[in-house]
Amino acid sequence: MPAKGMNRVRSNLTKIFADIAGPMTEKTITEVLIIGGGYADAITPMATGTLLNSRFRRVERSASGYTGRYGYTAAYAGYVHEAPGTLKGQSVPRYPSTLGNVWGPDAEPEFLRKGFERDGLADIKAAVIRNMKV
């Protein structure tokens, strides 16, 4: 006995796969960048606000899928991110003193990595599961 409706099943599967490989993935990556970036922003060192105001979020389509990038355009962002943070919690003033302390009470070294991998990981996993349901 031949099965009926196979052409419709194939057509619907093609539509579902196209949706997963396109808009669903792009939306999920965008949400992951927003969530992780929010956690990173909370622990980003801030003296003048230049670093925080230079942040960017980019989702690009490539040959192998989508790539998401979250980062900072300020020239010194990498140095601050990789700083050891040895002065954290010691209230060492910056020069000029109106800029506050070298490391504020909420700032942490490797703030970008920690925002995505430590603090925001549970929310990121939940967002991926929620957005990629078929």
TASUL-V728752 format. One record per residue. N is the residue number from 0. RES is the residue in one small letter. SS is DSSP state (hx for helix, st for strand, lp for the rest). NEAR is the number of other ideal C-beta (glycine too) atoms within 12 Angstrom. Layout:
N & RES & SS & NEAR
N & RES & SS & NEAR
//
This chain:
0 & m & lp & 3
1 & p & lp & 5
2 & a & lp & 9
3 & k & lp & 8
4 & g & lp & 10
5 & m & hx & 11
6 & n & hx & 11
7 & r & hx & 12
8 & v & hx & 13
9 & r & hx & 13
10 & s & hx & 13
11 & n & hx & 15
12 & l & hx & 15
13 & t & hx & 14
14 & k & hx & 17
15 & i & hx & 18
16 & f & hx & 15
17 & a & hx & 14
18 & d & hx & 20
19 & i & hx & 21
20 & a & hx & 18
21 & g & hx & 18
22 & p & hx & 19
23 & m & hx & 25
24 & t & hx & 27
25 & e & hx & 25
26 & k & hx & 22
27 & t & hx & 30
28 & i & hx & 32
29 & t & hx & 26
30 & e & hx & 29
31 & v & hx & 36
32 & l & hx & 33
33 & i & hx & 26
34 & i & hx & 31
35 & g & hx & 37
36 & g & hx & 33
37 & g & hx & 26
38 & y & hx & 29
39 & a & hx & 37
40 & d & hx & 32
41 & a & hx & 24
42 & i & lp & 33
43 & t & lp & 37
44 & p & lp & 39
45 & m & lp & 29
46 & a & lp & 25
47 & t & lp & 17
48 & g & lp & 16
49 & t & hx & 19
50 & l & hx & 31
51 & l & hx & 27
52 & n & hx & 16
53 & s & lp & 22
54 & r & st & 28
55 & f & st & 18
56 & r & st & 25
57 & r & st & 19
58 & v & st & 24
59 & e & st & 17
60 & r & st & 16
61 & s & st & 14
62 & a & lp & 7
63 & s & lp & 9
64 & g & st & 17
65 & y & st & 24
66 & t & st & 19
67 & g & st & 29
68 & r & st & 22
69 & y & st & 34
70 & g & st & 25
71 & y & st & 30
72 & t & lp & 18
73 & a & lp & 23
74 & a & lp & 11
75 & y & lp & 17
76 & a & hx & 25
77 & g & hx & 17
78 & y & hx & 14
79 & v & hx & 32
80 & h & hx & 26
81 & e & hx & 15
82 & a & lp & 21
83 & p & lp & 14
84 & g & lp & 22
85 & t & lp & 11
86 & l & lp & 18
87 & k & lp & 22
88 & g & lp & 16
89 & q & lp & 13
90 & s & lp & 14
91 & v & lp & 17
92 & p & st & 16
93 & r & lp & 19
94 & y & lp & 11
95 & p & lp & 9
96 & s & hx & 12
97 & t & hx & 10
98 & l & hx & 18
99 & g & lp & 21
100 & n & st & 22
101 & v & lp & 26
102 & w & lp & 29
103 & g & lp & 28
104 & p & lp & 16
105 & d & lp & 20
106 & a & lp & 31
107 & e & lp & 29
108 & p & lp & 23
109 & e & lp & 24
110 & f & hx & 41
111 & l & hx & 35
112 & r & hx & 22
113 & k & hx & 24
114 & g & hx & 33
115 & f & hx & 31
116 & e & hx & 18
117 & r & hx & 20
118 & d & hx & 26
119 & g & lp & 31
120 & l & hx & 19
121 & a & hx & 16
122 & d & hx & 22
123 & i & hx & 30
124 & k & hx & 19
125 & a & hx & 17
126 & a & hx & 26
127 & v & hx & 24
128 & i & hx & 15
129 & r & hx & 16
130 & n & hx & 24
131 & m & lp & 22
132 & k & lp & 13
133 & v & lp & 12
//
